[in-house]
């Protein structure tokens, strides 16, 4: 028989063991870091005054082309303005006096909340249609296949039109199928709050005609022969560059017109996104895909972009660069005029090690196009970055250019000074932690997703939206409490181990295989399109386009009251 003391000890031991098992089962012990979303949006084009609600700064700011858009962001257009958003192959176009919220954008779902105005939605495949949802105050618009759709919201009334395809509208108390060539109006009766449906033909106003012209231009894409249509930003590559065959890296793309002395990641500015840290925003109209996917290589005295092996769902990276200077320091190198920081674009086969929290799956996916035949490995020793010795490759600026989000090119030091500065500097994949100026709301690293009531600041040119429940549809993911938070332990260790290189010469080129013929309409076998691309080509044929019938445009007379 056990003594009372031994019995109590045994009970405590069992309790500790049960608690440990419970923690392990809940993922609190040795939890794998959650991957950031591999899918993001891009503000591809805009005209007129367009504002963006930055969820991290908590205020409306002037929208920037090529800015990455993700969960929590909002776009607002004033009278006569327009905006175009791309998320892979999915296109959203906003008319004037519109406000759209990105309620959820991740690898599984794309959920948008139209608070007011007009949005045209184009979905290119049935697979993607199953992941898209547009919400209004009256219900949810759910595309059921590839097609063209339009949703308008005005005065607590939602108008849903199917120009081509098939869409279902779920109003809560009823579900309605909106067939091609029809427009349904949904509003609630003042008495019993039951949803009422009225039918008409889709309108053909100025917004509809603009959308139709833009869709026709998209039909002539060549880029999708070589990269996935789900790579955000590929639609502009054909208009501003050309495709060629590199003797070592296969199909590459080069811009047709750039400034003298142009180099990747120089003509633009850095922005801060809490989930990714420093994120590049390029000035060029084509400047999204080549800076968030693939690698850059110097070939014949010019820069070309190598997308790598074909991947059906490419994964977004904030900037594919190696940073010059030690990780986690505010002073990277010094040219005698104050603290500076520099970076160099990653070359083909360079491994990208993120400086933010990530899991093994994200690391594999973001590096897979450059290592299609073997699993990429985190560097464990000195690294020879392919572009470090290339003339003009390294960009060095005063550190306040990052912290104040200033344009990079006017502040960049001369190439000779940059090369001299990095002669003894450390190089790694982790960005230096330089706390940006401006207001960033404090965030609890362990905060759980849920419902809360928030009051948003007033959008420019319209009344402030009322307080309303906002549901964070993202899975709970730990993130830095502020821009000065430390990066993931495994990323820090990897970058520290890889960073002790000095005055490296250019990388000697590998033996080149026999030259290949220029691309003629079909990708190499290892770049073959996936099943979703084939389905998109069947569902999205130019000859299947339906002309928008005539009807009255939605009223915009209430704009002055906004």
Buried (B, 14 or more C-beta within 10 A) or exposed (E): EEEEEEEEEEEEEEEEEEEEEEEEEEEEEEEEBBBBBBBBBBBBBBEEBBBBBBBBBEBBEEBBBBBBBBBBBBBBBBBBBBBBBBBBBBBBBBBBBBBBBBBBBBBEBBBBBBBBBBBBBBBBBBBBBBBBBBBBBBBBBBBBBBBBBBBBBBEEBBBBBBBBBBBBBBBEEEEBEBEBBBBBBBBBEEEEEEBEBEEBBBBBBEBBEBBBEBBEEBEEBEBBBBBBBBBBBBBBBBEBBBBBBBBBBBBBBBBEEBEEEBBBBBBBBBBBBBBBBBBBBBBBEBBBBBBBBBBBBBBEEEBBBBBBBBBBBBBBBBBBBBBBBBBBEBBBBEBEEEBBBBBBBBBBBBBBBBBBBBBEEBBEBBBBBBBEEEEBEBBEEEBBBBBBBBEBBBBBBBBBBBBEBBBBBEBBBEBEBBBBBBEEBBBBBBBBBBBBEBEBEEBEEEEEEEEEEEEBEEBBBBEEBEEEEBEBBBEEBBBBBEBEBEBBEBBBBBBBBBBEBEEBEBBEEEEEEEEEEEBEEEBBEEBEBBEBBEBBBEBBEEEEBBEBBEBEBBEBEEBEEB
